[in-house]
Amino acid sequence: MTTPLPPTHAWLDGEIVAWQDCTVHARSQGAFWGANVFEGLRAYRRPGQDGLAVFRVDEHLARLGRSMKSLHMKVPFTEEQLKQGVVDVLRANAFDEDVHICVVSYFNMGPNFDPLSHTDDAGVHITSTRAPRGRGFEGGLAATIASWRRISDDSMPPRIKAGANYHNSRLAHHEAIRNGYDTTLLLNQRGSVSEAPGSCVVMLRDGKLITPPGTSGVLEGITVATVGEIAAKELGIPMERREIDRTELYTADEVFVAGTLAELAPVTSVDRIPVGDGAPGVTTRKLQELYDAVVRGQHPDYSHWTTVVHPTEK
């Protein structure tokens, strides 16, 4: 497999810089102890039109603000400035394909270089990389239940989208890959379903979409909220937020994961037990088609969710 060429530019503390110059010090709190919060966004090509459609950038930056508030982190940039930073980095790289964007707010050096002490020294970097659609989107994913339990609000709150939290996801994901699965689903401290690494879990059962509530150890997902609204308006299928037992996944009609990077990826088996008939479900396929039209700005009812970035200023 050939290594793709990196992008040419990034955004660091208010300035467009060369990709290789977008660095923070190894002893910064953000790098050393993962003391950062972030958002992942997608920007999509628009068929037959120039420019990229950035999906729900305002909602992502609002969630970033809530994460920073929870950590008493203050950065010298407004949401509007960060939004402009996203626009600027996309223009600087002149992408002509689907892109993933990361906006990361981090704590810099602590007093006496201490990684634990409070510091008001904080910054932001924004990077964007080419992001082809994951293979699970078409063929589906074989999932297992992780032996690792999901972190909880009384220890490392998942509602705060912090870099350090993702060690939990990494442990679970790598365990699944070593054991021959494509992904994993984590249970929370009560033993009910929480989420997949980097995405929310949704099942279809008895004509309703069901996903765990925000109190189940999940990141309150923007993608899953999008799916819930689209499903209700376009397909007449309601989304219920409630606890899900592990065995409900075995008997569900359909299961999929939903997240910015994963988009909507069908889960075709859980612990080697087929979901439905073991193929991506009809409803999941309909939602994928709708979602793709919405994120690319092709559905007029949801155009307010997309911010179009043209290659040059217009």
DRENRODREN-864873 format. One record per residue (C-alpha): residue in three letters; z, x, y. Coordinates in Angstrom, 1 decimal, decimal comma. Layout:
% DRENRODREN-864873
    r      pz      px      py
  ALA       Z       X       Y
...
//
This chain:
% DRENRODREN-864873
    r      pz      px      py
  MET     0,0     0,0     0,0
  THR    -1,0     1,4     3,4
  THR     1,6     1,6     6,1
  PRO     0,5    -0,6     9,1
  LEU     0,2     1,0    12,4
  PRO     3,1     0,3    14,7
  PRO     2,7    -1,6    18,0
  THR     2,1     0,5    21,1
  HIS     4,8    -0,9    23,4
  ALA     8,3    -2,4    23,6
  TRP    10,7    -3,6    26,3
  LEU    13,9    -1,8    27,0
  ASP    16,4    -2,8    29,6
  GLY    13,8    -4,3    31,9
  GLU    10,9    -1,9    31,4
  ILE     7,9    -1,7    29,2
  VAL     8,1     1,6    27,3
  ALA     6,1     3,3    24,6
  TRP     7,1     2,1    21,1
  GLN     8,6     5,4    20,1
  ASP    10,7     5,5    23,3
  CYS    12,5     2,1    22,6
  THR    15,8     3,8    21,4
  VAL    19,5     3,3    21,7
  HIS    22,0     6,1    20,9
  ALA    23,2     6,5    17,4
  ARG    26,8     6,3    18,7
  SER    26,3     3,1    20,6
  GLN    28,4     0,2    19,3
  GLY    25,2    -1,7    18,6
  ALA    23,8     1,0    16,4
  PHE    27,0     2,4    14,9
  TRP    28,8    -0,8    14,0
  GLY    26,1    -3,4    14,3
  ALA    27,7    -4,8    17,5
  ASN    24,6    -6,7    18,6
  VAL    23,3   -10,2    18,7
  PHE    19,6   -11,1    18,4
  GLU    17,0   -13,8    18,1
  GLY    13,8   -13,7    16,1
  LEU    10,8   -15,6    17,4
  ARG     7,2   -16,1    16,4
  ALA     4,0   -16,1    18,4
  TYR     0,9   -17,7    16,8
  ARG    -2,8   -17,4    17,2
  ARG    -4,4   -20,5    18,6
  PRO    -7,6   -21,4    16,7
  GLY   -10,6   -21,5    19,0
  GLN    -8,6   -20,4    22,0
  ASP    -7,4   -17,1    23,5
  GLY    -3,8   -16,2    23,9
  LEU    -0,7   -16,6    21,6
  ALA     1,6   -19,6    21,4
  VAL     5,3   -18,5    21,5
  PHE     7,3   -21,1    19,7
  ARG    10,5   -22,6    21,2
  VAL    11,3   -19,5    23,2
  ASP    13,7   -21,4    25,5
  GLU    15,8   -22,7    22,6
  HIS    16,0   -19,2    21,0
  LEU    17,1   -17,6    24,3
  ALA    19,7   -20,3    24,8
  ARG    21,1   -19,6    21,3
  LEU    21,1   -15,9    22,2
  GLY    23,2   -16,8    25,2
  ARG    25,7   -18,7    23,1
  SER    26,0   -15,7    20,8
  MET    26,6   -13,3    23,7
  LYS    29,2   -15,7    25,1
  SER    31,1   -15,7    21,8
  LEU    31,3   -11,9    21,9
  HIS    32,2   -11,6    25,6
  MET    28,9    -9,8    26,1
  LYS    27,3    -9,8    29,5
  VAL    23,8    -8,3    30,1
  PRO    22,2    -7,7    33,5
  PHE    19,3   -10,1    32,7
  THR    18,9   -13,8    33,0
  GLU    17,2   -16,0    30,4
  GLU    14,2   -16,2    32,6
  GLN    14,0   -12,4    32,8
  LEU    14,2   -12,1    29,1
  LYS    11,5   -14,8    28,7
  GLN     9,3   -12,7    31,0
  GLY    10,2    -9,7    28,9
  VAL     8,8   -11,5    25,8
  VAL     5,6   -12,3    27,7
  ASP     5,3    -8,8    29,0
  VAL     5,7    -7,1    25,6
  LEU     3,1    -9,4    24,0
  ARG     0,6    -8,6    26,8
  ALA     1,3    -4,9    26,6
  ASN     0,5    -4,8    22,9
  ALA    -2,6    -7,1    23,2
  PHE    -2,0    -8,7    19,9
  ASP    -4,8   -10,8    18,3
  GLU    -2,8   -12,1    15,3
  ASP     0,5   -13,8    14,4
  VAL     3,5   -11,9    15,7
  HIS     7,3   -11,7    15,1
  ILE     9,4   -10,9    18,2
  CYS    13,0    -9,6    18,2
  VAL    15,2    -9,9    21,3
  VAL    18,4    -7,9    20,7
  SER    21,4    -7,7    23,1
  TYR    23,7    -4,8    22,2
  PHE    26,9    -3,1    23,2
  ASN    26,3     0,5    24,3
  MET    28,9     3,2    24,5
  GLY    32,6     2,4    24,3
  PRO    35,3     4,2    26,1
  ASN    35,6     7,7    24,7
  PHE    32,7     6,8    22,4
  ASP    35,0     4,5    20,4
  PRO    33,0     1,9    18,4
  LEU    35,8    -0,6    18,5
  SER    37,0    -0,7    22,1
  HIS    35,7    -3,3    24,5
  THR    32,9    -2,2    26,8
  ASP    30,9    -3,9    29,6
  ASP    28,0    -1,5    29,0
  ALA    25,4    -3,7    27,3
  GLY    21,6    -3,8    27,2
  VAL    18,6    -5,5    25,7
  HIS    15,5    -4,4    23,8
  ILE    12,5    -6,6    22,8
  THR    10,1    -5,5    20,1
  SER     7,2    -7,3    18,5
  THR     5,3    -6,6    15,3
  ARG     2,4    -8,1    13,4
  ALA     3,7   -10,8    11,1
  PRO     1,3   -12,2     8,4
  ARG     2,5   -15,3     6,6
  GLY     4,8   -14,6     3,7
  ARG     3,5   -15,1     0,2
  GLY     6,1   -17,7    -0,6
  PHE     4,4   -20,1     1,9
  GLU     1,6   -20,8    -0,6
  GLY     2,9   -20,1    -4,1
  GLY     6,5   -20,9    -3,6
  LEU     9,7   -18,9    -4,4
  ALA    11,8   -18,4    -7,5
  ALA    15,4   -18,5    -6,3
  THR    18,8   -17,8    -7,8
  ILE    22,3   -18,6    -6,7
  ALA    23,9   -15,4    -5,3
  SER    27,1   -14,0    -6,8
  TRP    28,1   -13,1    -3,2
  ARG    29,7   -15,9    -1,1
  ARG    28,6   -16,7     2,4
  ILE    30,6   -15,4     5,3
  SER    32,6   -18,0     7,1
  ASP    33,6   -19,1    10,6
  ASP    37,2   -17,7    10,2
  SER    36,0   -14,2     9,3
  MET    32,4   -13,4    10,6
  PRO    31,1   -16,6    12,2
  PRO    27,5   -17,3    11,0
  ARG    27,0   -19,4    14,2
  ILE    26,9   -16,1    16,1
  LYS    23,6   -14,5    15,2
  ALA    25,0   -11,0    15,0
  GLY    23,4    -8,0    13,3
  ALA    26,5    -7,1    11,4
  ASN    26,5   -10,6     9,7
  TYR    23,2    -9,7     7,9
  HIS    24,9    -7,2     5,6
  ASN    26,0   -10,3     3,7
  SER    22,4   -11,5     3,5
  ARG    21,2    -8,1     2,5
  LEU    23,6    -7,8    -0,4
  ALA    22,6   -11,2    -1,7
  HIS    18,9   -10,7    -1,3
  HIS    18,8    -7,2    -2,9
  GLU    20,8    -8,5    -5,9
  ALA    18,2   -11,3    -6,3
  ILE    15,2    -8,9    -6,2
  ARG    16,9    -6,5    -8,7
  ASN    17,3    -9,5   -11,0
  GLY    13,7   -10,5   -10,8
  TYR    13,8   -13,4    -8,3
  ASP    12,0   -13,8    -5,0
  THR    15,0   -15,0    -3,0
  THR    18,6   -16,2    -3,3
  LEU    20,7   -19,1    -2,1
  LEU    24,3   -18,4    -1,1
  LEU    27,3   -20,7    -1,6
  ASN    30,0   -20,9     1,0
  GLN    33,8   -20,4     0,5
  ARG    34,1   -24,0    -0,7
  GLY    31,4   -23,5    -3,3
  SER    28,8   -25,7    -1,7
  VAL    25,3   -24,6    -0,7
  SER    25,1   -22,6     2,6
  GLU    21,7   -20,9     3,3
  ALA    19,2   -18,4     2,1
  PRO    19,1   -14,9     3,7
  GLY    17,5   -15,5     7,0
  SER    16,6   -19,2     6,5
  CYS    18,1   -22,7     6,0
  VAL    18,0   -24,7     2,8
  VAL    16,5   -28,2     2,6
  MET    16,1   -30,5    -0,4
  LEU    14,3   -33,8    -0,8
  ARG    16,2   -36,3    -2,8
  ASP    15,8   -40,1    -3,0
  GLY    13,4   -40,1    -0,1
  LYS    15,6   -38,2     2,3
  LEU    15,7   -34,6     3,5
  ILE    19,2   -33,1     3,2
  THR    20,4   -29,9     4,7
  PRO    23,9   -28,4     5,0
  PRO    25,7   -29,1     8,3
  GLY    26,6   -26,4    10,9
  THR    30,1   -26,3     9,4
  SER    28,9   -25,0     6,0
  GLY    28,6   -21,4     7,0
  VAL    25,0   -21,6     8,3
  LEU    23,3   -20,4    11,3
  GLU    22,4   -23,5    13,2
  GLY    18,6   -23,2    12,7
  ILE    15,9   -24,0    15,2
  THR    13,3   -24,2    12,6
  VAL    15,2   -26,7    10,4
  ALA    15,9   -28,8    13,5
  THR    12,1   -28,7    14,3
  VAL    11,4   -29,9    10,7
  GLY    13,9   -32,7    10,9
  GLU    12,3   -34,0    14,1
  ILE     8,7   -33,7    12,8
  ALA     9,6   -35,3     9,4
  ALA    11,3   -38,3    11,1
  LYS     8,5   -38,9    13,7
  GLU     5,4   -38,1    11,7
  LEU     6,4   -39,0     8,1
  GLY     9,2   -41,5     8,6
  ILE    11,5   -39,3     6,5
  PRO    15,1   -38,9     7,8
  MET    17,1   -35,7     7,6
  GLU    20,7   -35,9     6,7
  ARG    23,2   -33,1     7,2
  ARG    25,9   -33,0     4,5
  GLU    27,4   -30,7     1,9
  ILE    25,1   -29,9    -1,0
  ASP    26,4   -29,1    -4,5
  ARG    24,7   -26,3    -6,5
  THR    23,6   -28,6    -9,2
  GLU    22,0   -31,0    -6,8
  LEU    19,4   -28,3    -6,3
  TYR    18,6   -28,4   -10,0
  THR    17,9   -32,1    -9,9
  ALA    16,2   -32,3    -6,4
  ASP    12,7   -33,7    -6,1
  GLU    11,8   -30,7    -3,8
  VAL    13,5   -27,8    -2,2
  PHE    12,3   -25,5     0,6
  VAL    13,7   -22,9     2,9
  ALA    13,1   -23,0     6,7
  GLY    13,3   -20,2     9,2
  THR    11,4   -18,5    11,9
  LEU    10,1   -15,7     9,7
  ALA    10,0   -17,7     6,5
  GLU     8,5   -20,7     8,2
  LEU     8,5   -23,4     5,4
  ALA     8,5   -21,8     2,0
  PRO     8,8   -24,0    -1,1
  VAL    11,4   -23,2    -3,7
  THR     9,8   -23,9    -7,1
  SER    12,8   -22,9    -9,3
  VAL    16,5   -22,3    -9,0
  ASP    18,2   -20,2   -11,7
  ARG    15,0   -20,5   -13,8
  ILE    15,3   -24,3   -13,7
  PRO    12,1   -25,8   -12,3
  VAL    12,4   -27,8    -9,1
  GLY    10,5   -31,1    -9,7
  ASP     7,5   -30,1   -11,8
  GLY     7,8   -26,4   -10,8
  ALA     5,1   -26,5    -8,1
  PRO     5,3   -26,8    -4,3
  GLY     6,0   -30,5    -3,6
  VAL     3,8   -33,0    -1,8
  THR     6,2   -33,6     1,0
  THR     6,7   -29,9     1,6
  ARG     3,0   -29,4     1,8
  LYS     2,6   -32,2     4,3
  LEU     5,4   -30,6     6,4
  GLN     3,8   -27,2     6,2
  GLU     0,6   -28,6     7,6
  LEU     2,4   -30,4    10,4
  TYR     4,5   -27,4    11,2
  ASP     1,5   -25,2    11,4
  ALA    -0,3   -27,5    13,8
  VAL     2,9   -27,8    16,0
  VAL     3,6   -24,0    16,3
  ARG     0,0   -23,2    17,1
  GLY     0,0   -25,8    20,0
  GLN    -2,5   -28,1    18,2
  HIS    -0,3   -31,2    18,2
  PRO    -0,2   -32,7    21,7
  ASP     3,1   -34,5    21,1
  TYR     4,9   -31,1    20,8
  SER     3,1   -28,9    23,2
  HIS     6,3   -28,6    25,3
  TRP     7,7   -26,4    22,5
  THR     5,0   -23,7    22,9
  THR     4,6   -21,1    25,7
  VAL     1,1   -19,7    25,9
  VAL     0,7   -16,1    26,6
  HIS    -2,8   -15,0    27,7
  PRO    -4,0   -11,4    27,2
  THR    -4,0   -11,0    31,0
  GLU    -2,3   -12,8    33,8
  LYS    -4,0   -16,2    34,7
//
